[in-house]
Amino acid sequence: MKKYEEICVLKETKKNAEMAIKAIDTLMQKVYNQEFAYELTSQKKRFQEFERKAEAGLWEYGITAKKSPWEEAMLWSGIQMNTLWNISTPHVADMMIQGNTRGIADLMKVRHNNKNAGSFANEMAEELMDFEEENIERLKGFCR
């Protein structure tokens, strides 16, 4: 049971980081503010670290989590629709704030439903949630 719960938390952590990376990659094509582009690039690098750590944790259980082409397509199309008429820095920053907020909520939910997960998965999920909270605070500066 503990192994299953650990895997669930690791999978959600990986998925969370993966979706953030995909969102940043998609949005970067629409960002024209240099300072904002730099912020998103540094966030992407940190999300990549979380993704690699979660992959390594899953690998120890003999699991390779697959990317969901359906979720990626939904994310891409949602971003395209949401930026069709507005690619302003405040709007894109708000989209990123919403994504980070959703990521925190999803991680909280999976941790709540998998209380017996080990410390590695829980600590990584907690660290990712803290990072996303920090992102929200930094992104608020671009919403003016």
FENZI-V965095 format. One record per run of one state. SS is the DSSP state (H for helix, E for strand, L for the rest). FROM is the first residue (numbers start at 1). TO is the last residue. If there is no record, write none. Layout:
{{SS;FROM;TO} {SS;FROM;TO}}
This chain:
{{L;1;1} {H;2;28} {L;29;33} {H;34;60} {L;61;68} {H;69;82} {L;83;88} {H;89;113} {L;114;118} {H;119;140} {L;141;144}}
